[in-house]
Amino acid sequence: MDKQFAYLIYFLFSLKAGVLAWPYFWWHLKRRGQGESFFPRLGLRLPAGELPAGSPRLWIHGVSVGEVMSALPLVEELKKLLPRAAFLITTGTETGQALAHRQFAPHGAYVCYFPLDIPWAVHRYLDHLRPDVFIALESELWPNFLLSARRRGVRLALLNARLSEKSFARFSLFKGYVVELFNLFEVIAAGSPQDYARLCALGLSEDQVVMAGNLKIDRLLGLRTKAVSSTLLSTAPRTARGENSATEALSASMPGDLREALNLEGQPVFLAASTHPGEDEAVIEAFEQLLGPYPSLVLLLAPRHPQRAAEVGRLLRQRGLAFQLWHRLKAGQETRTQPVVVVDTIGDLLGLYGVADVAFVGGSLVPHGGQNLLEPAAWGVAPLYGPHVGNFLWAKDILDAARAGITVHDALTMAVAVRNLLDHPDLRREMGARALAALAPHQGAAARQARLIVKMLCGGPTGA
């Protein structure tokens, strides 16, 4: 099939979808307790507010929370190299939008939603925002948007590029068309060696794809450095567990003093982070098994999507476990007295890793592909995770090389692994130290990727 004909088919399909599928989009949002993004993403309501002055105008897009956080060190580096630039930050989810407003808007960036890939929405946003450069983070490949932007002379870059095994297999079926879309990008910076290899295997030139490291590591180490600096300027770290650990020192410096908000007085803490449906049950069962040897154990249960807090609460009530909601503890409305805390906020998870003795990273017991396994490592906590980590194999490889990660398969193996780490604090500290040390050699991705953008704008070669 001719490529132009294929793009025409996609154009017509997306046009029809935009007209007919809006009820599903509305239902999808409402099912999650959302709806704010409906009109903006359909292109029916353009973003409000005055666009920032400056040149070049850089549009950076990250679909949700993880990508928004990864953009932080990149924007910092771009500001150093392009001090007169204006920044536009877009997201595809409402949770990502809330975080972007908190992180970027106070510093002069223009924050709004990214349009759905339907023709009228794409054209309205491009007419309104008028970017000079569009930077997509990770895996944002939208044909209508990319083709329209390129026709308008917008320079395109894909940074922290991610191509999972599943996407690689799917894209391979339509290799000719997909490679043409990737070729619209002048710069592609792979986020890991595995992603680099898959992008090249797909048919992209090795000169076109650059291995530049992963922004997520820079973001984690940057936040840790700020926490350490804050700690040194404030008070000496507390040793609530009788251990003068780096984790305690750092957690004491986090906003709102998370340890104090949790009313911890020496109790061990088990954090189950970014859990998905089907994982909460295993975490709760493992916690129940651990209460025998560790009756004072505190469970922090953080579902990947905070709007699932009510669902998680129902599971806990069914098992007869009392719990409290984190937002009430954080606000000082309640004092923690119960063994379980359900984390129902955005933006606090990274700090809570600094409070944990043991942490499980979700999205990995079920076939989702995992979440960022390195977040606990940044706080000196060796993570537990399930076997389904296909989206984060690069992170697992880092931890495996350092012997600093543990794979679990169900409630029983999770309980055994957590108890082993709680029973052997020296082993726990040693593995945590190895996990943290494993990140250092991978630092510097934000500076490298920012330099690629500058080289692109200056017309120089961007390849390796």
Secondary structure as a PSIPRED ss2 file (coil, helix, strand):
# PSIPRED VFORMAT (PSIPRED V4.0)

   1 M C   1.000  0.000  0.000
   2 D C   1.000  0.000  0.000
   3 K H   0.000  1.000  0.000
   4 Q H   0.000  1.000  0.000
   5 F H   0.000  1.000  0.000
   6 A H   0.000  1.000  0.000
   7 Y H   0.000  1.000  0.000
   8 L H   0.000  1.000  0.000
   9 I H   0.000  1.000  0.000
  10 Y H   0.000  1.000  0.000
  11 F H   0.000  1.000  0.000
  12 L H   0.000  1.000  0.000
  13 F H   0.000  1.000  0.000
  14 S H   0.000  1.000  0.000
  15 L H   0.000  1.000  0.000
  16 K H   0.000  1.000  0.000
  17 A H   0.000  1.000  0.000
  18 G H   0.000  1.000  0.000
  19 V H   0.000  1.000  0.000
  20 L H   0.000  1.000  0.000
  21 A C   1.000  0.000  0.000
  22 W H   0.000  1.000  0.000
  23 P H   0.000  1.000  0.000
  24 Y H   0.000  1.000  0.000
  25 F H   0.000  1.000  0.000
  26 W H   0.000  1.000  0.000
  27 W H   0.000  1.000  0.000
  28 H H   0.000  1.000  0.000
  29 L H   0.000  1.000  0.000
  30 K H   0.000  1.000  0.000
  31 R H   0.000  1.000  0.000
  32 R C   1.000  0.000  0.000
  33 G C   1.000  0.000  0.000
  34 Q C   1.000  0.000  0.000
  35 G C   1.000  0.000  0.000
  36 E C   1.000  0.000  0.000
  37 S C   1.000  0.000  0.000
  38 F H   0.000  1.000  0.000
  39 F H   0.000  1.000  0.000
  40 P H   0.000  1.000  0.000
  41 R H   0.000  1.000  0.000
  42 L C   1.000  0.000  0.000
  43 G C   1.000  0.000  0.000
  44 L C   1.000  0.000  0.000
  45 R C   1.000  0.000  0.000
  46 L C   1.000  0.000  0.000
  47 P C   1.000  0.000  0.000
  48 A C   1.000  0.000  0.000
  49 G C   1.000  0.000  0.000
  50 E C   1.000  0.000  0.000
  51 L C   1.000  0.000  0.000
  52 P C   1.000  0.000  0.000
  53 A C   1.000  0.000  0.000
  54 G C   1.000  0.000  0.000
  55 S C   1.000  0.000  0.000
  56 P C   1.000  0.000  0.000
  57 R E   0.000  0.000  1.000
  58 L E   0.000  0.000  1.000
  59 W E   0.000  0.000  1.000
  60 I E   0.000  0.000  1.000
  61 H E   0.000  0.000  1.000
  62 G C   1.000  0.000  0.000
  63 V C   1.000  0.000  0.000
  64 S C   1.000  0.000  0.000
  65 V H   0.000  1.000  0.000
  66 G H   0.000  1.000  0.000
  67 E H   0.000  1.000  0.000
  68 V H   0.000  1.000  0.000
  69 M H   0.000  1.000  0.000
  70 S H   0.000  1.000  0.000
  71 A H   0.000  1.000  0.000
  72 L H   0.000  1.000  0.000
  73 P H   0.000  1.000  0.000
  74 L H   0.000  1.000  0.000
  75 V H   0.000  1.000  0.000
  76 E H   0.000  1.000  0.000
  77 E H   0.000  1.000  0.000
  78 L H   0.000  1.000  0.000
  79 K H   0.000  1.000  0.000
  80 K H   0.000  1.000  0.000
  81 L H   0.000  1.000  0.000
  82 L C   1.000  0.000  0.000
  83 P C   1.000  0.000  0.000
  84 R C   1.000  0.000  0.000
  85 A C   1.000  0.000  0.000
  86 A E   0.000  0.000  1.000
  87 F E   0.000  0.000  1.000
  88 L E   0.000  0.000  1.000
  89 I E   0.000  0.000  1.000
  90 T E   0.000  0.000  1.000
  91 T E   0.000  0.000  1.000
  92 G C   1.000  0.000  0.000
  93 T C   1.000  0.000  0.000
  94 E H   0.000  1.000  0.000
  95 T H   0.000  1.000  0.000
  96 G H   0.000  1.000  0.000
  97 Q H   0.000  1.000  0.000
  98 A H   0.000  1.000  0.000
  99 L H   0.000  1.000  0.000
 100 A H   0.000  1.000  0.000
 101 H H   0.000  1.000  0.000
 102 R H   0.000  1.000  0.000
 103 Q H   0.000  1.000  0.000
 104 F C   1.000  0.000  0.000
 105 A H   0.000  1.000  0.000
 106 P H   0.000  1.000  0.000
 107 H H   0.000  1.000  0.000
 108 G C   1.000  0.000  0.000
 109 A C   1.000  0.000  0.000
 110 Y E   0.000  0.000  1.000
 111 V E   0.000  0.000  1.000
 112 C E   0.000  0.000  1.000
 113 Y E   0.000  0.000  1.000
 114 F C   1.000  0.000  0.000
 115 P C   1.000  0.000  0.000
 116 L C   1.000  0.000  0.000
 117 D C   1.000  0.000  0.000
 118 I C   1.000  0.000  0.000
 119 P H   0.000  1.000  0.000
 120 W H   0.000  1.000  0.000
 121 A H   0.000  1.000  0.000
 122 V H   0.000  1.000  0.000
 123 H H   0.000  1.000  0.000
 124 R H   0.000  1.000  0.000
 125 Y H   0.000  1.000  0.000
 126 L H   0.000  1.000  0.000
 127 D H   0.000  1.000  0.000
 128 H H   0.000  1.000  0.000
 129 L H   0.000  1.000  0.000
 130 R C   1.000  0.000  0.000
 131 P C   1.000  0.000  0.000
 132 D C   1.000  0.000  0.000
 133 V E   0.000  0.000  1.000
 134 F E   0.000  0.000  1.000
 135 I E   0.000  0.000  1.000
 136 A E   0.000  0.000  1.000
 137 L E   0.000  0.000  1.000
 138 E C   1.000  0.000  0.000
 139 S C   1.000  0.000  0.000
 140 E C   1.000  0.000  0.000
 141 L C   1.000  0.000  0.000
 142 W C   1.000  0.000  0.000
 143 P H   0.000  1.000  0.000
 144 N H   0.000  1.000  0.000
 145 F H   0.000  1.000  0.000
 146 L H   0.000  1.000  0.000
 147 L H   0.000  1.000  0.000
 148 S H   0.000  1.000  0.000
 149 A H   0.000  1.000  0.000
 150 R H   0.000  1.000  0.000
 151 R H   0.000  1.000  0.000
 152 R C   1.000  0.000  0.000
 153 G C   1.000  0.000  0.000
 154 V C   1.000  0.000  0.000
 155 R E   0.000  0.000  1.000
 156 L E   0.000  0.000  1.000
 157 A E   0.000  0.000  1.000
 158 L E   0.000  0.000  1.000
 159 L E   0.000  0.000  1.000
 160 N E   0.000  0.000  1.000
 161 A E   0.000  0.000  1.000
 162 R C   1.000  0.000  0.000
 163 L C   1.000  0.000  0.000
 164 S C   1.000  0.000  0.000
 165 E H   0.000  1.000  0.000
 166 K H   0.000  1.000  0.000
 167 S H   0.000  1.000  0.000
 168 F H   0.000  1.000  0.000
 169 A H   0.000  1.000  0.000
 170 R H   0.000  1.000  0.000
 171 F H   0.000  1.000  0.000
 172 S H   0.000  1.000  0.000
 173 L C   1.000  0.000  0.000
 174 F C   1.000  0.000  0.000
 175 K H   0.000  1.000  0.000
 176 G H   0.000  1.000  0.000
 177 Y H   0.000  1.000  0.000
 178 V H   0.000  1.000  0.000
 179 V H   0.000  1.000  0.000
 180 E H   0.000  1.000  0.000
 181 L H   0.000  1.000  0.000
 182 F H   0.000  1.000  0.000
 183 N C   1.000  0.000  0.000
 184 L C   1.000  0.000  0.000
 185 F C   1.000  0.000  0.000
 186 E C   1.000  0.000  0.000
 187 V E   0.000  0.000  1.000
 188 I E   0.000  0.000  1.000
 189 A E   0.000  0.000  1.000
 190 A E   0.000  0.000  1.000
 191 G C   1.000  0.000  0.000
 192 S C   1.000  0.000  0.000
 193 P H   0.000  1.000  0.000
 194 Q H   0.000  1.000  0.000
 195 D H   0.000  1.000  0.000
 196 Y H   0.000  1.000  0.000
 197 A H   0.000  1.000  0.000
 198 R H   0.000  1.000  0.000
 199 L H   0.000  1.000  0.000
 200 C H   0.000  1.000  0.000
 201 A H   0.000  1.000  0.000
 202 L H   0.000  1.000  0.000
 203 G C   1.000  0.000  0.000
 204 L C   1.000  0.000  0.000
 205 S C   1.000  0.000  0.000
 206 E C   1.000  0.000  0.000
 207 D C   1.000  0.000  0.000
 208 Q C   1.000  0.000  0.000
 209 V E   0.000  0.000  1.000
 210 V E   0.000  0.000  1.000
 211 M E   0.000  0.000  1.000
 212 A C   1.000  0.000  0.000
 213 G C   1.000  0.000  0.000
 214 N C   1.000  0.000  0.000
 215 L H   0.000  1.000  0.000
 216 K H   0.000  1.000  0.000
 217 I H   0.000  1.000  0.000
 218 D H   0.000  1.000  0.000
 219 R H   0.000  1.000  0.000
 220 L H   0.000  1.000  0.000
 221 L H   0.000  1.000  0.000
 222 G H   0.000  1.000  0.000
 223 L H   0.000  1.000  0.000
 224 R H   0.000  1.000  0.000
 225 T H   0.000  1.000  0.000
 226 K H   0.000  1.000  0.000
 227 A H   0.000  1.000  0.000
 228 V H   0.000  1.000  0.000
 229 S H   0.000  1.000  0.000
 230 S H   0.000  1.000  0.000
 231 T H   0.000  1.000  0.000
 232 L H   0.000  1.000  0.000
 233 L H   0.000  1.000  0.000
 234 S C   1.000  0.000  0.000
 235 T C   1.000  0.000  0.000
 236 A C   1.000  0.000  0.000
 237 P C   1.000  0.000  0.000
 238 R C   1.000  0.000  0.000
 239 T C   1.000  0.000  0.000
 240 A C   1.000  0.000  0.000
 241 R C   1.000  0.000  0.000
 242 G C   1.000  0.000  0.000
 243 E C   1.000  0.000  0.000
 244 N C   1.000  0.000  0.000
 245 S C   1.000  0.000  0.000
 246 A H   0.000  1.000  0.000
 247 T H   0.000  1.000  0.000
 248 E H   0.000  1.000  0.000
 249 A H   0.000  1.000  0.000
 250 L H   0.000  1.000  0.000
 251 S H   0.000  1.000  0.000
 252 A C   1.000  0.000  0.000
 253 S C   1.000  0.000  0.000
 254 M C   1.000  0.000  0.000
 255 P C   1.000  0.000  0.000
 256 G C   1.000  0.000  0.000
 257 D C   1.000  0.000  0.000
 258 L H   0.000  1.000  0.000
 259 R H   0.000  1.000  0.000
 260 E H   0.000  1.000  0.000
 261 A H   0.000  1.000  0.000
 262 L C   1.000  0.000  0.000
 263 N C   1.000  0.000  0.000
 264 L C   1.000  0.000  0.000
 265 E C   1.000  0.000  0.000
 266 G C   1.000  0.000  0.000
 267 Q C   1.000  0.000  0.000
 268 P C   1.000  0.000  0.000
 269 V E   0.000  0.000  1.000
 270 F E   0.000  0.000  1.000
 271 L E   0.000  0.000  1.000
 272 A E   0.000  0.000  1.000
 273 A E   0.000  0.000  1.000
 274 S E   0.000  0.000  1.000
 275 T E   0.000  0.000  1.000
 276 H C   1.000  0.000  0.000
 277 P C   1.000  0.000  0.000
 278 G C   1.000  0.000  0.000
 279 E C   1.000  0.000  0.000
 280 D H   0.000  1.000  0.000
 281 E H   0.000  1.000  0.000
 282 A H   0.000  1.000  0.000
 283 V H   0.000  1.000  0.000
 284 I H   0.000  1.000  0.000
 285 E H   0.000  1.000  0.000
 286 A H   0.000  1.000  0.000
 287 F H   0.000  1.000  0.000
 288 E H   0.000  1.000  0.000
 289 Q H   0.000  1.000  0.000
 290 L H   0.000  1.000  0.000
 291 L C   1.000  0.000  0.000
 292 G C   1.000  0.000  0.000
 293 P C   1.000  0.000  0.000
 294 Y C   1.000  0.000  0.000
 295 P C   1.000  0.000  0.000
 296 S C   1.000  0.000  0.000
 297 L C   1.000  0.000  0.000
 298 V E   0.000  0.000  1.000
 299 L E   0.000  0.000  1.000
 300 L E   0.000  0.000  1.000
 301 L E   0.000  0.000  1.000
 302 A E   0.000  0.000  1.000
 303 P E   0.000  0.000  1.000
 304 R C   1.000  0.000  0.000
 305 H C   1.000  0.000  0.000
 306 P H   0.000  1.000  0.000
 307 Q H   0.000  1.000  0.000
 308 R H   0.000  1.000  0.000
 309 A H   0.000  1.000  0.000
 310 A H   0.000  1.000  0.000
 311 E H   0.000  1.000  0.000
 312 V H   0.000  1.000  0.000
 313 G H   0.000  1.000  0.000
 314 R H   0.000  1.000  0.000
 315 L H   0.000  1.000  0.000
 316 L H   0.000  1.000  0.000
 317 R H   0.000  1.000  0.000
 318 Q H   0.000  1.000  0.000
 319 R C   1.000  0.000  0.000
 320 G C   1.000  0.000  0.000
 321 L C   1.000  0.000  0.000
 322 A C   1.000  0.000  0.000
 323 F E   0.000  0.000  1.000
 324 Q E   0.000  0.000  1.000
 325 L E   0.000  0.000  1.000
 326 W H   0.000  1.000  0.000
 327 H H   0.000  1.000  0.000
 328 R H   0.000  1.000  0.000
 329 L H   0.000  1.000  0.000
 330 K H   0.000  1.000  0.000
 331 A C   1.000  0.000  0.000
 332 G C   1.000  0.000  0.000
 333 Q C   1.000  0.000  0.000
 334 E C   1.000  0.000  0.000
 335 T C   1.000  0.000  0.000
 336 R C   1.000  0.000  0.000
 337 T C   1.000  0.000  0.000
 338 Q C   1.000  0.000  0.000
 339 P C   1.000  0.000  0.000
 340 V E   0.000  0.000  1.000
 341 V E   0.000  0.000  1.000
 342 V E   0.000  0.000  1.000
 343 V C   1.000  0.000  0.000
 344 D C   1.000  0.000  0.000
 345 T C   1.000  0.000  0.000
 346 I C   1.000  0.000  0.000
 347 G C   1.000  0.000  0.000
 348 D C   1.000  0.000  0.000
 349 L H   0.000  1.000  0.000
 350 L H   0.000  1.000  0.000
 351 G H   0.000  1.000  0.000
 352 L H   0.000  1.000  0.000
 353 Y H   0.000  1.000  0.000
 354 G C   1.000  0.000  0.000
 355 V C   1.000  0.000  0.000
 356 A C   1.000  0.000  0.000
 357 D C   1.000  0.000  0.000
 358 V E   0.000  0.000  1.000
 359 A E   0.000  0.000  1.000
 360 F E   0.000  0.000  1.000
 361 V E   0.000  0.000  1.000
 362 G C   1.000  0.000  0.000
 363 G C   1.000  0.000  0.000
 364 S C   1.000  0.000  0.000
 365 L C   1.000  0.000  0.000
 366 V C   1.000  0.000  0.000
 367 P C   1.000  0.000  0.000
 368 H C   1.000  0.000  0.000
 369 G C   1.000  0.000  0.000
 370 G C   1.000  0.000  0.000
 371 Q C   1.000  0.000  0.000
 372 N C   1.000  0.000  0.000
 373 L C   1.000  0.000  0.000
 374 L H   0.000  1.000  0.000
 375 E H   0.000  1.000  0.000
 376 P H   0.000  1.000  0.000
 377 A H   0.000  1.000  0.000
 378 A C   1.000  0.000  0.000
 379 W C   1.000  0.000  0.000
 380 G C   1.000  0.000  0.000
 381 V C   1.000  0.000  0.000
 382 A C   1.000  0.000  0.000
 383 P E   0.000  0.000  1.000
 384 L E   0.000  0.000  1.000
 385 Y E   0.000  0.000  1.000
 386 G C   1.000  0.000  0.000
 387 P C   1.000  0.000  0.000
 388 H C   1.000  0.000  0.000
 389 V C   1.000  0.000  0.000
 390 G H   0.000  1.000  0.000
 391 N H   0.000  1.000  0.000
 392 F H   0.000  1.000  0.000
 393 L H   0.000  1.000  0.000
 394 W H   0.000  1.000  0.000
 395 A H   0.000  1.000  0.000
 396 K H   0.000  1.000  0.000
 397 D H   0.000  1.000  0.000
 398 I H   0.000  1.000  0.000
 399 L H   0.000  1.000  0.000
 400 D H   0.000  1.000  0.000
 401 A H   0.000  1.000  0.000
 402 A H   0.000  1.000  0.000
 403 R C   1.000  0.000  0.000
 404 A C   1.000  0.000  0.000
 405 G C   1.000  0.000  0.000
 406 I E   0.000  0.000  1.000
 407 T E   0.000  0.000  1.000
 408 V C   1.000  0.000  0.000
 409 H C   1.000  0.000  0.000
 410 D C   1.000  0.000  0.000
 411 A H   0.000  1.000  0.000
 412 L H   0.000  1.000  0.000
 413 T H   0.000  1.000  0.000
 414 M H   0.000  1.000  0.000
 415 A H   0.000  1.000  0.000
 416 V H   0.000  1.000  0.000
 417 A H   0.000  1.000  0.000
 418 V H   0.000  1.000  0.000
 419 R H   0.000  1.000  0.000
 420 N H   0.000  1.000  0.000
 421 L H   0.000  1.000  0.000
 422 L H   0.000  1.000  0.000
 423 D H   0.000  1.000  0.000
 424 H C   1.000  0.000  0.000
 425 P H   0.000  1.000  0.000
 426 D H   0.000  1.000  0.000
 427 L H   0.000  1.000  0.000
 428 R H   0.000  1.000  0.000
 429 R H   0.000  1.000  0.000
 430 E H   0.000  1.000  0.000
 431 M H   0.000  1.000  0.000
 432 G H   0.000  1.000  0.000
 433 A H   0.000  1.000  0.000
 434 R H   0.000  1.000  0.000
 435 A H   0.000  1.000  0.000
 436 L H   0.000  1.000  0.000
 437 A H   0.000  1.000  0.000
 438 A C   1.000  0.000  0.000
 439 L C   1.000  0.000  0.000
 440 A H   0.000  1.000  0.000
 441 P H   0.000  1.000  0.000
 442 H H   0.000  1.000  0.000
 443 Q C   1.000  0.000  0.000
 444 G C   1.000  0.000  0.000
 445 A H   0.000  1.000  0.000
 446 A H   0.000  1.000  0.000
 447 A H   0.000  1.000  0.000
 448 R H   0.000  1.000  0.000
 449 Q H   0.000  1.000  0.000
 450 A H   0.000  1.000  0.000
 451 R H   0.000  1.000  0.000
 452 L H   0.000  1.000  0.000
 453 I H   0.000  1.000  0.000
 454 V H   0.000  1.000  0.000
 455 K H   0.000  1.000  0.000
 456 M H   0.000  1.000  0.000
 457 L H   0.000  1.000  0.000
 458 C H   0.000  1.000  0.000
 459 G C   1.000  0.000  0.000
 460 G C   1.000  0.000  0.000
 461 P C   1.000  0.000  0.000
 462 T C   1.000  0.000  0.000
 463 G C   1.000  0.000  0.000
 464 A C   1.000  0.000  0.000
